Amino acid sequence: MNSSKPLALAAAIALGLSLSACQQAESPQAPAAEESATAAPAADNPFFVVSELPYQMPAFDKIKDEHYAPALERGMSEQRAEIDAIANNAEAPSFENTIVAMEKTGALLNRTAAVFGNLAGAHTNETIQKVQAEFAPKFAAHQDAILLDGKLFARIKALHDQRDSLGLDPESRRLLERYYIDFVRAGANLSDADKETLKGMNAELASLATTFSQNVLKEVNASGVLVDDVAKLDGLPAEAITAAAEAAKAAGKEGQYLIALQNTSGQPPLTNLTNRELRQQIMAASLARGARGNEFDNREIVARVAKLRAERAALLGYDNHADYILEDETAGSVEAVNKLMSDLAPAAVANARREAAEMQAIIDAENGGFQLEAADWAFYAEKVRQQKYAFDESQLRPYFEIDNVLVNGVFHAANQLYGLEFKERTDLPTYHPDVRVWEVFEADGTPLGLFLGDFYARPSKRGGAWMNAYVPQNGLTGSKPVVANHLNIPKPSEGQPTLLTFDEVTTMFHEFGHALHGLFSNVKYPQFSGTSVPRDFVEYPSQVNEMWATYPSVLANYAKHYQTGEPIPQELLDKVMAAEQYGQGHATTEYLAAAMLDQKWHQLTADQVPTDTLAFEAEALKAVGLDYAPVPPRYRSTYFSHIMGGYSAGYYAYLWSEVLDAESVEWFKESGGLKRENGDHFRQTLLSRGGSVDAMQLFRDFRGRDPEVGPLLVRRGLDEPVGSK
């Protein structure tokens, strides 16, 4: 989470809006001594006291839906009282009685919100959704009451004005500066009348974002494609057909087959299905989500949110919402982001067209009699892969059994690089039977924290993959981290193995990179804990961790046949490595199209916001040369959850972070690869520092210089001139 939202964090978590594809939301954790004297016994509400479980892990076995609302209400009331006491303190402001005191507020609220916010995404239900909708405007008002408190800001400003003479250590000085910047950006310098206007905007935006996110989940579940004849599922693996039958049965359609959708535009079954009509039906259903004229239609919400954000930015003195957001990111400006993407777009589309030509050649050779469409891409890309590299994804999956990937791959790499040891804890309660818990130890046996893994998809879980912290590390209280990873892997039938696609393997390594960022946190203040860094920096460490998925010694350790235990054949392994860059034209184009949509929406002024959402989307893509029909945006506006949560004007962050990632991968390779000394250097200079140091300075401390774009261009195949073969 970007460290520019100090006291809004609990609200964001509780609404489940900041938990985007692979980003956690952090929440400050106040010490037990700060608990309200009026707290009810734990038996009445488990949130009212600090959990007695190891590492203060939430007592999921005691938490019930009816506990959330009372705990959130009391939590807001307690924090407001704590803030009032700070603002009205008769003593002159000091760093301890103002800034540190603020860091200690909100223990109950943050504790409750950390659980509620994640379950709103990971295991929701009607009750949670109702609480979510009810509390969205309440949290917006609570946040504004703090950030727009004139007396409180006066104390912060007084300290900021004399920061040079306070004798603060670097982390403390940065904390003071962050608070000042955050309050100013939140509107602390506005007139009273403008503050009231801002409060109304924030409340409406919170409600709209909640409705949007709930619509996305409901629409995913409502848009699944029913198939009445198993012959139409030709090409799907047997376990996928069984899962489709079980999904249909659960939906009251026994005897049929339900193809469930995920939140991206592309859908996994499109890779295997031989029935083109069914492929087209699935792709059409996917692209139509949120724009079908039903109760989950998000078109008006998208336009209204864009208008409100533009109006709010103008009120705060910015040209547009993107200008406001990017000022506080490492990119620094709208111009820098636009240049990065516009420089890459022509080469990306050119590569995608070259890939399409190879597929069209196969279609023509088979006398297909049609032109390649979006529904055909994954199917024929797999055929090209088989032609070029003589293997397909189905050959890989038997070597990617989930426990092998996790324990002998993800955990093994962390052991080799950082010395970590993992012990599964079956004695700790979880919120769903599929969730597993590991205790993590340093090489010398020192306890580091807890890691929760929630890997399977289910109707109660939103799409995508992400990490969150239930208990963030901080030195004020001595709290050790409790972090979790969430994926959406289809769960096989009872007794069947979970065999992953290569993309799911990479995602598992990626998300654990976020987990390491949280586990290794070693900061004093909750504000800076774990992934509390700019949006366009937070994906960087997790992207670096992906490199170990294909690192020879790691791959050899986990890629073993689930039945025989035989290692993946070297010949197949060589083909996987050779094919690693294949498909980058498609991958880069679909990503850039979504990132450009995000920027186009958020670089509008209020009077420029259109009423026709889909027409604007089409025009925006055409204007930047990304209107290539066979490659639709990874997310269309009506199901683009990132930009309704914490990634508004920030979806470019994955690419921006990848510049740093590609540079860092080169450093690891040049420095000897999977070596403990390399891991220790990365941990000490960057992973452990959270937001306590400027993000780009952290990169310089690790790499020894500023980043260069060259390694990224090579990785994505964008270093060749457009039009080259």
C-alpha positions in Angstrom: 0.0 0.0 0.0 1.3 3.4 -0.8 2.4 5.1 2.4 0.5 8.2 1.4 -2.6 7.0 3.1 -1.8 6.9 6.8 -5.1 6.7 8.7 -7.2 5.6 5.7 -5.6 2.2 5.8 -8.1 0.6 8.1 -11.0 1.9 6.1 -9.5 0.6 2.9 -8.9 -2.8 4.4 -12.3 -3.1 5.9 -14.0 -2.3 2.6 -11.8 -4.9 0.8 -11.0 -2.4 -1.9 -7.3 -2.0 -1.6 -6.6 -5.8 -1.9 -6.0 -5.7 -5.6 -4.4 -8.3 -7.7 -1.3 -8.7 -5.8 -1.1 -6.0 -3.3 -1.7 -6.1 0.4 -3.2 -3.4 2.5 -1.4 -2.7 5.7 -2.9 -1.6 9.0 -1.1 -0.1 12.0 -1.3 -2.2 15.1 -1.4 -0.4 18.4 0.1 -2.0 21.5 -2.1 -4.0 23.9 -1.6 -1.3 26.5 -3.5 1.1 24.3 -6.7 -0.9 24.6 -9.9 0.8 25.7 -10.7 0.3 29.3 -14.3 -0.3 28.3 -13.5 -3.3 26.0 -16.0 -6.1 26.4 -14.8 -9.6 27.3 -13.4 -11.6 24.4 -16.3 -14.0 24.8 -18.7 -11.3 23.7 -16.6 -10.2 20.7 -13.2 -11.7 19.8 -12.0 -8.4 18.3 -12.3 -6.6 21.6 -9.1 -8.1 22.9 -5.8 -8.9 21.2 -5.7 -12.5 20.0 -3.8 -14.9 22.3 -2.8 -17.1 19.4 0.8 -17.2 18.3 1.9 -13.9 16.6 -1.6 -12.5 17.5 -3.0 -14.4 14.6 -6.8 -13.7 14.3 -8.9 -16.3 16.1 -10.9 -17.3 13.1 -12.7 -20.1 14.9 -14.3 -17.5 17.2 -15.0 -14.8 14.7 -18.6 -14.7 13.4 -20.3 -12.4 10.9 -22.2 -10.6 13.6 -19.0 -9.5 15.3 -17.8 -7.2 12.5 -20.2 -4.3 12.7 -20.0 -3.7 16.5 -16.2 -4.0 16.5 -15.9 -1.6 13.5 -18.2 0.9 15.1 -16.4 0.7 18.5 -13.1 0.8 16.7 -13.9 4.0 14.9 -15.3 5.6 18.1 -12.1 4.7 20.0 -9.8 5.9 17.4 -11.7 9.2 17.1 -11.4 9.7 20.8 -7.7 8.9 20.7 -7.2 11.4 17.9 -9.3 14.0 19.7 -7.0 13.7 22.7 -3.9 14.2 20.6 -5.4 17.2 18.8 -6.6 18.9 22.0 -3.5 18.1 24.0 -2.6 21.3 26.0 1.1 20.5 25.8 3.1 21.9 22.9 3.3 19.5 20.0 6.2 17.1 20.1 7.1 14.1 17.9 6.2 11.7 20.7 2.9 13.3 21.8 1.6 13.9 18.2 3.2 11.7 15.5 4.1 8.6 17.6 0.8 8.9 19.4 -1.0 8.9 16.1 0.8 5.7 15.1 -0.6 4.0 18.2 -4.2 4.9 17.6 -6.9 2.6 16.2 -5.8 -0.8 17.6 -9.4 -2.3 17.6 -10.3 -0.8 14.3 -7.2 -2.0 12.5 -7.4 -5.4 14.1 -11.0 -5.9 13.0 -10.5 -4.3 9.6 -7.5 -6.5 8.7 -9.8 -9.5 9.0 -12.9 -8.1 7.6 -11.2 -6.5 4.6 -9.5 -9.7 3.6 -12.6 -11.9 4.0 -14.6 -9.4 2.0 -12.4 -10.5 -0.9 -11.4 -14.1 0.1 -14.6 -15.5 1.6 -17.5 -13.2 1.4 -21.2 -13.7 1.9 -24.4 -11.6 1.9 -23.9 -10.5 5.5 -20.3 -9.3 4.8 -21.4 -7.5 1.7 -24.1 -5.7 3.5 -21.7 -4.6 6.2 -19.3 -3.6 3.4 -21.9 -1.4 1.8 -23.1 0.1 5.1 -19.6 1.0 6.3 -18.2 2.4 3.1 -19.5 5.9 3.7 -18.9 5.6 7.4 -15.2 4.9 6.8 -14.9 7.7 4.4 -16.4 10.0 7.0 -14.1 8.6 9.7 -11.0 9.1 7.5 -12.0 12.6 6.6 -12.7 13.5 10.3 -9.1 12.7 11.0 -7.3 14.0 7.9 -9.3 17.2 7.8 -9.0 18.0 11.6 -7.7 21.5 11.7 -6.3 21.3 15.2 -4.5 18.0 14.5 -3.0 19.4 11.3 -1.8 22.5 13.1 0.3 20.3 15.4 1.7 18.3 12.5 2.5 21.5 10.6 4.2 23.0 13.6 6.5 20.0 13.9 7.1 19.9 10.2 8.1 23.5 10.1 10.8 22.8 12.8 11.8 19.4 11.6 15.4 20.4 11.1 15.8 21.2 14.7 14.1 18.2 16.3 17.1 15.9 16.2 15.1 13.1 14.6 16.6 9.9 13.2 16.1 9.4 9.5 13.1 7.0 9.9 11.4 9.4 12.3 12.0 12.4 10.2 10.6 10.6 7.2 7.5 9.6 9.2 6.9 13.3 10.1 7.3 14.4 6.5 5.0 11.7 5.3 2.2 12.7 7.7 2.5 16.3 6.6 2.4 15.4 2.9 -0.5 13.0 3.4 -2.6 15.5 5.3 -2.0 18.2 2.7 -2.8 15.8 -0.1 -6.0 14.8 1.7 -7.2 18.4 1.8 -6.0 19.7 5.1 -5.3 23.2 3.6 -8.7 23.5 2.1 -11.3 26.0 3.3 -14.0 24.7 5.6 -16.6 24.9 2.8 -14.3 22.9 0.4 -13.6 20.4 3.1 -17.4 19.7 3.3 -17.5 19.3 -0.4 -14.6 16.9 -0.3 -16.2 14.8 2.4 -19.3 14.3 0.2 -17.2 13.3 -2.7 -15.2 10.8 -0.6 -18.3 9.2 0.8 -19.9 8.8 -2.6 -16.7 7.4 -4.1 -16.4 4.8 -1.2 -20.0 3.6 -1.8 -19.6 3.4 -5.6 -16.3 1.5 -5.3 -18.0 -1.0 -2.9 -20.9 -1.5 -5.3 -18.6 -1.9 -8.3 -16.5 -4.6 -6.5 -19.5 -6.5 -5.4 -21.0 -6.3 -8.9 -17.8 -7.7 -10.4 -17.9 -10.8 -8.2 -21.6 -11.3 -8.7 -21.2 -10.9 -12.5 -18.4 -13.4 -12.7 -20.6 -15.9 -11.0 -23.6 -15.0 -13.2 -21.7 -15.1 -16.5 -20.5 -18.7 -16.4 -21.2 -20.6 -19.6 -23.5 -23.7 -19.3 -22.8 -26.6 -21.7 -25.3 -29.4 -22.1 -23.2 -31.8 -24.2 -19.9 -33.1 -22.9 -18.8 -33.6 -26.5 -18.5 -29.8 -26.8 -15.8 -29.9 -24.1 -13.5 -31.8 -26.3 -9.9 -30.8 -25.5 -10.4 -30.0 -21.9 -8.5 -32.1 -19.4 -10.6 -34.8 -17.7 -10.3 -33.1 -14.3 -11.5 -29.8 -15.8 -14.6 -31.6 -17.2 -15.3 -33.1 -13.8 -14.9 -29.7 -12.1 -17.3 -28.2 -14.7 -19.9 -30.9 -13.9 -19.6 -30.4 -10.2 -19.9 -26.6 -10.6 -23.1 -27.1 -12.6 -24.5 -29.4 -10.0 -23.7 -26.8 -7.3 -25.6 -24.3 -9.3 -28.6 -26.5 -9.6 -27.9 -27.6 -13.1 -27.1 -31.3 -12.6 -26.3 -33.1 -15.8 -24.8 -30.1 -17.4 -21.3 -28.4 -17.3 -20.6 -24.9 -16.0 -17.5 -23.1 -17.3 -16.8 -20.7 -14.6 -15.1 -17.4 -15.5 -12.1 -15.6 -13.9 -11.9 -11.8 -13.8 -9.4 -11.3 -16.7 -10.7 -11.0 -20.3 -9.0 -14.2 -21.4 -10.2 -17.5 -19.9 -8.1 -20.6 -19.3 -10.4 -23.1 -21.1 -9.8 -21.2 -24.4 -6.4 -22.8 -24.6 -7.8 -26.4 -24.9 -11.4 -26.3 -26.3 -11.5 -27.5 -29.8 -15.1 -26.3 -30.3 -14.8 -22.8 -31.8 -18.4 -21.9 -31.2 -18.0 -22.6 -27.5 -14.8 -20.7 -27.4 -16.6 -17.7 -28.9 -19.4 -18.0 -26.5 -17.0 -18.0 -23.5 -15.0 -15.0 -24.8 -18.2 -13.1 -25.5 -19.5 -13.8 -22.0 -16.2 -12.7 -20.6 -16.0 -9.4 -22.5 -19.7 -8.5 -21.8 -19.4 -8.6 -18.1 -20.6 -5.4 -16.3 -22.2 -4.1 -19.5 -25.2 -6.4 -20.1 -27.9 -4.1 -18.8 -28.6 -6.3 -15.8 -28.5 -5.5 -12.0 -24.7 -5.8 -12.1 -24.1 -3.3 -14.9 -21.1 -1.1 -14.0 -21.0 1.3 -16.9 -22.7 4.2 -15.1 -20.5 3.6 -12.0 -17.3 3.8 -14.1 -18.3 7.2 -15.6 -19.5 8.6 -12.2 -16.3 7.5 -10.4 -14.2 9.1 -13.2 -16.1 12.3 -12.9 -16.0 12.5 -9.1 -12.3 11.7 -9.1 -11.6 14.5 -11.6 -13.7 16.9 -9.5 -11.8 16.0 -6.4 -8.5 16.4 -8.1 -9.5 19.9 -9.3 -10.6 20.8 -5.8 -7.2 19.8 -4.4 -5.4 21.8 -7.1 -4.5 19.2 -9.7 -5.2 19.0 -13.4 -6.8 15.6 -13.1 -6.8 12.4 -11.0 -3.8 10.9 -12.7 -1.8 14.1 -12.0 -2.8 13.8 -8.3 -1.9 10.1 -8.0 1.3 10.1 -10.0 2.8 13.1 -8.1 3.3 10.7 -5.1 4.6 7.7 -7.1 8.1 6.9 -8.2 7.1 7.7 -11.8 6.5 11.3 -10.6 4.3 12.6 -13.5 1.7 11.9 -16.1 4.2 12.6 -18.8 6.7 10.0 -17.5 4.0 7.3 -17.5 2.6 8.2 -20.9 6.0 8.2 -22.4 6.9 4.7 -21.0 3.7 3.2 -22.4 3.6 5.0 -25.7 7.2 4.1 -26.4 6.4 0.4 -25.9 2.9 0.2 -27.5 4.0 0.2 -31.2 6.5 -2.6 -30.7 4.1 -4.6 -28.6 1.3 -4.5 -31.2 3.8 -5.3 -33.9 4.9 -8.3 -32.0 1.3 -9.4 -31.4 0.6 -9.1 -35.1 3.6 -11.3 -35.9 2.3 -13.9 -33.4 -1.1 -13.6 -35.0 0.3 -14.2 -38.5 1.9 -17.5 -37.3 -1.5 -18.6 -35.9 -3.3 -17.6 -39.1 -0.9 -19.7 -41.1 -2.0 -22.7 -39.1 -5.7 -21.9 -39.5 -5.3 -21.6 -43.2 -3.2 -24.8 -43.4 -6.1 -26.6 -41.7 -8.6 -25.0 -44.1 -10.2 -23.3 -41.2 -11.8 -20.7 -43.4 -11.9 -17.9 -40.7 -9.8 -15.0 -39.5 -8.2 -15.3 -36.1 -10.3 -13.7 -33.3 -9.7 -13.1 -29.6 -11.5 -16.4 -28.8 -9.0 -18.3 -30.9 -5.8 -16.8 -29.7 -5.0 -19.1 -26.8 -5.9 -22.2 -28.7 -3.8 -21.4 -31.7 -1.0 -19.9 -29.6 -0.7 -23.4 -28.0 -0.5 -24.9 -31.5 2.3 -22.5 -32.5 4.1 -23.4 -29.2 3.8 -27.1 -30.1 5.2 -26.5 -33.6 8.1 -24.2 -32.4 9.0 -25.9 -29.2 7.4 -29.4 -29.6 5.5 -29.3 -26.3 2.2 -28.1 -24.9 1.0 -27.1 -21.5 -0.6 -30.5 -20.8 2.8 -32.0 -20.9 4.0 -29.7 -18.1 1.1 -30.0 -15.6 1.9 -33.5 -14.3 5.3 -32.0 -13.1 3.6 -29.1 -11.3 1.7 -30.7 -8.4 0.8 -27.9 -5.9 2.7 -29.2 -2.9 5.8 -29.9 -4.9 5.7 -26.4 -6.3 5.1 -24.8 -2.9 7.4 -26.8 -0.6 10.1 -27.9 -3.0 9.9 -24.8 -5.2 8.8 -21.6 -3.5 9.9 -22.5 0.0 13.1 -24.2 -1.3 14.1 -21.0 -3.1 13.5 -18.9 0.0 15.6 -21.4 2.0 18.5 -21.2 -0.4 18.4 -17.5 -0.8 17.5 -16.4 2.7 17.9 -19.4 5.0 14.2 -19.6 5.9 12.6 -22.8 7.3 8.9 -23.6 7.2 6.9 -25.7 9.6 3.2 -26.3 8.8 0.9 -25.6 11.7 -2.3 -27.6 11.6 -3.2 -26.5 15.2 -4.1 -22.9 14.2 -7.7 -22.0 13.2 -8.5 -20.7 9.7 -11.5 -19.1 8.0 -11.9 -21.9 5.4 -10.8 -25.6 5.3 -8.6 -24.9 2.2 -6.4 -22.4 4.1 -3.1 -23.7 5.4 -0.7 -22.1 7.9 3.1 -22.2 8.2 5.4 -20.9 10.8 8.5 -19.3 9.3 11.9 -19.4 11.0 15.2 -17.7 10.4 18.2 -20.0 9.6 19.3 -19.9 13.3 15.8 -21.0 14.5 14.5 -17.5 15.4 10.8 -17.2 14.8 10.0 -14.8 12.0 6.2 -14.9 11.5 3.3 -16.8 10.1 2.4 -17.4 6.4 -1.1 -18.4 5.4 -1.8 -19.9 2.0 -5.3 -19.7 0.5 -4.8 -21.1 -3.0 -8.1 -22.4 -4.4 -10.9 -20.6 -6.3 -14.5 -20.6 -4.9 -17.7 -18.6 -5.6 -17.1 -16.5 -2.4 -13.7 -15.4 -3.5 -12.9 -12.5 -5.8 -10.7 -13.1 -8.8 -7.0 -12.6 -9.1 -4.2 -13.1 -6.7 -3.0 -11.0 -3.8 -1.2 -10.8 -0.5 -2.3 -9.2 2.8 -1.0 -8.7 6.3 -3.2 -9.6 9.2 -0.5 -8.4 11.6 2.1 -6.1 10.1 5.6 -6.0 11.7 6.6 -2.9 13.6 9.1 -2.0 16.3 6.7 0.1 18.4 4.9 -3.0 19.7 7.4 -5.7 18.7 4.7 -7.3 16.5 5.9 -10.0 14.2 4.2 -10.4 10.8 1.2 -12.6 9.9 0.8 -12.5 6.1 -1.2 -14.4 3.6 -1.2 -15.3 -0.1 -4.4 -15.8 -2.1 -4.7 -17.4 -5.5 -7.6 -18.7 -7.6 -6.5 -22.2 -8.7 -9.4 -24.4 -9.8 -9.9 -27.0 -7.1 -9.9 -30.6 -8.5 -12.4 -33.3 -7.5 -12.0 -35.1 -4.2 -8.9 -37.3 -4.3 -7.5 -35.8 -7.5 -4.1 -34.0 -7.5 -3.9 -30.3 -8.0 -1.8 -29.9 -11.1 -0.8 -26.3 -12.0 -0.4 -24.5 -15.3 3.0 -22.8 -15.7 1.3 -19.4 -15.3 -0.1 -20.6 -11.9 3.4 -21.7 -10.9 4.8 -18.3 -11.7 1.9 -16.6 -9.8 2.7 -18.6 -6.7 6.3 -17.5 -6.8 5.2 -13.9 -7.5 2.8 -13.7 -4.6 5.3 -15.2 -2.2 7.6 -12.3 -3.2 5.0 -10.0 -1.6 4.9 -12.3 1.4 8.6 -12.1 1.8 8.4 -8.3 1.6 6.0 -8.5 4.6 7.8 -11.2 6.5 11.2 -9.4 6.2 9.9 -6.0 7.3 12.2 -4.5 10.0 10.9 -1.0 10.7 10.0 0.9 13.8 6.8 2.5 12.7 3.6 0.8 11.5 3.3 3.4 8.8 6.3 1.9 7.0 5.7 -1.8 7.6 6.1 -4.4 4.9 4.7 -3.3 1.5 3.9 0.2 2.5 5.7 1.6 -0.6 4.5 3.4 -3.7 2.2 1.4 -6.0 4.7 1.5 -8.8 7.3 0.0 -6.6 5.4 -2.6 -4.7 5.2 -5.1 -7.5 9.0 -5.0 -8.0 10.2 -7.4 -5.3 7.4 -9.9 -6.1 8.3 -9.8 -9.8 12.0 -10.5 -8.9 10.9 -13.6 -7.0 9.4 -15.0 -10.2 12.9 -15.6 -11.5 13.3 -18.5 -9.2 10.4 -20.4 -10.8 12.6 -21.2 -13.8 16.0 -21.1 -12.1 17.6 -24.5 -13.1 18.3 -25.8 -9.6 14.9 -24.7 -8.2 13.0 -26.1 -11.2 14.8 -29.4 -10.9 13.9 -29.6 -7.2 10.1 -29.2 -7.6 9.3 -30.1 -11.2 8.7 -33.8 -10.6 6.0 -36.1 -11.9 3.2 -36.3 -9.4 2.8 -40.1 -9.9 6.3 -41.4 -10.5 8.5 -38.8 -8.8 10.6 -38.6 -12.0 12.1 -35.2 -12.6 10.9 -33.2 -15.6 12.9 -34.4 -18.6 15.8 -32.2 -19.6 14.5 -32.0 -23.1 11.1 -30.7 -22.0 12.9 -28.4 -19.5 15.0 -27.0 -22.3 11.9 -26.4 -24.4 10.2 -24.6 -21.5 13.2 -22.3 -21.1 13.4 -21.7 -24.9 9.7 -20.8 -25.0 9.8 -18.4 -22.0 9.7 -15.3 -24.2 7.0 -16.7 -26.5 3.7 -14.8 -26.4 5.2 -11.5 -25.2 3.5 -9.6 -28.0 0.1 -10.7 -26.7 1.0 -10.3 -23.0 2.4 -6.8 -23.4 -0.4 -5.6 -25.7 -3.2 -6.8 -23.5 -1.5 -5.3 -20.4 -0.7 -2.0 -22.1 -4.3 -1.7 -23.4 -5.7 -2.0 -19.8 -3.0 0.4 -18.4 -3.8 2.9 -21.1 -7.5 2.7 -20.4 -6.7 3.4 -16.8 -4.7 6.5 -17.7 -7.3 7.7 -20.3 -10.1 7.6 -17.7 -8.0 9.4 -15.1 -6.4 12.0 -17.3 -9.9 13.5 -18.0 -11.2 16.7 -16.5 -14.7 16.4 -15.0 -16.4 18.0 -18.1 -14.6 15.6 -20.4 -16.0 12.4 -18.8 -18.2 10.6 -21.3 -21.6 9.1 -20.7 -21.0 6.2 -23.1 -18.4 4.1 -21.3 -17.8 1.5 -24.0 -17.6 4.0 -26.8 -15.0 6.0 -24.9 -13.1 2.8 -24.3 -13.0 2.0 -28.0 -12.0 5.5 -28.9 -9.3 5.6 -26.3 -7.7 2.4 -27.5 -7.8 3.5 -31.1 -6.1 6.8 -30.2 -3.0 5.0 -28.9 -3.0 2.2 -31.5 -4.0 -0.5 -29.1 -7.4 -1.3 -30.8 -6.3 -4.7 -32.0 -9.4 -6.9 -31.8 -7.7 -10.3 -31.4 -6.0 -8.9 -28.3 -8.6 -7.2 -26.0 -7.5 -5.4 -22.9 -6.6 -7.7 -20.0 -9.5 -5.9 -18.2 -12.3 -3.9 -19.7 -13.5 -0.8 -17.8 -16.6 -2.6 -16.4 -14.6 -5.3 -14.6 -11.4 -3.5 -14.0 -11.2 -4.0 -10.3 -7.7 -2.6 -9.9 -8.7 0.9 -10.8 -11.7 0.9 -8.5 -9.4 -0.1 -5.6 -5.9 1.0 -5.0 -4.6 1.1 -8.5 -6.5 4.0 -10.0 -4.2 5.8 -12.4 -1.7 3.1 -11.2 -2.1 0.0 -13.3 1.0 1.0 -15.2 2.8 0.1 -12.0 3.4 -3.5 -13.0 5.4 -2.4 -16.1 7.2 0.4 -14.2 8.1 -2.2 -11.5 9.3 -4.6 -14.2 12.0 -2.1 -15.3 13.4 -2.5 -11.8 12.7 -6.2 -11.7 14.5 -6.9 -15.0 17.5 -4.9 -13.8 17.6 -6.9 -10.5 17.3 -10.2 -12.3 20.4 -9.2 -14.3 22.2 -8.4 -11.0 21.4 -11.7 -9.5 22.6 -13.5 -12.5 25.8 -11.5 -12.7 26.4 -12.0 -9.0 26.1 -15.8 -9.0 22.4 -16.4 -8.8 20.8 -18.4 -5.9 23.3 -17.6 -3.2 22.7 -16.8 0.4 24.9 -13.7 0.2 22.8 -12.3 -2.7 19.6 -12.9 -0.8 21.0 -11.3 2.3 22.0 -8.2 0.3 18.5 -7.9 -1.3 16.9 -8.4 2.1 19.1 -5.9 4.0 19.1 -3.1 1.4 15.5 -3.3 0.2 13.1 -6.0 1.5 13.4 -5.2 5.1 13.1 -1.4 4.8 9.4 -1.1 3.9 8.6 2.5 3.3 11.1 3.9 5.7 13.4 5.1 2.9 12.5 6.7 -0.5 11.7 3.8 -2.8 14.1 4.7 -5.6 16.9 5.2 -3.0 16.2 1.6 -1.9 16.8 0.4 -5.5 20.0 2.4 -5.7 21.2 0.9 -2.3 20.6 -2.5 -3.7 21.7 -2.1 -7.4 24.3 0.6 -6.9 22.9 2.9 -9.6 19.7 4.2 -11.2 17.7 1.7 -13.3 17.9 1.3 -17.1 15.2 0.1 -19.4 17.3 -2.1 -21.6 16.9 -5.4 -19.7 13.1 -5.0 -19.8 13.1 -4.4 -23.6 15.1 -7.6 -24.2 12.9 -9.7 -21.9 9.7 -8.6 -23.6 11.1 -8.9 -27.1 10.7 -5.1 -27.6 14.3 -4.4 -28.4 13.9 -5.1 -32.1 12.8 -2.3 -34.4 9.1 -2.3 -35.3 8.7 -4.2 -38.5 11.7 -6.5 -38.0 11.4 -10.2 -38.3 
